Amino acid sequence: MKFEQTKEVLNQLVADLSQFSVVIHQTHWYMRGPEFLTLHPKMDEFMDQINDQLDVISERLITLDGAPYSTLQEFADHTGIADEIGTYDRTIPERMEKLVEGYRYLAGIYEKGIEAAGAEGENVTEDIFIGFKGDIEKNIWMLQAKLGQAPGIDAGARAKVR
């Protein structure tokens, strides 16, 4: 079997991207405050980007003879992103911080994938991981700027990955 570690990370991303899309959707639905009109449509953009990444990641896994998770139970069982009940009690900054946390986690998974694909000589998937990690890091930068903070994209700022 070829590219086993790469396929493992791809499937981890299937679960994590599926879950993170729900986290963004929850932010979209439960957001209230003076910035609602500008941030609500931004969540649509974030969801579209994550869903596009999910499609590419899943199709790459299939291309490598893998089988992507495809049920809600599989996503829940394998994601490293926590599930939370929706509430209107969070402020917009708290919601943005939650998104940063999720994006940092995904950046860590993409980094793990870059390393695995590189070690296995799977350059196409490595390239996909590199591009998507860059997209994720840009979102971290933008959200951190919204929060009045520096991006903090360095080895010390990476979230723990499964």
HELIX and SHEET records of a PDB file:
HELIX    1   1 GLU A    4  TYR A   30  1                                  27    
HELIX    2   2 PHE A   36  THR A   63  1                                  28    
HELIX    3   3 LEU A   72  HIS A   78  1                                   7    
HELIX    4   4 ILE A   92  GLU A  120  1                                  29    
HELIX    5   5 ASN A  123  LYS A  146  1                                  24    
HELIX    6   6 ALA A  155  ALA A  157  5                                   3    
END                                                                             
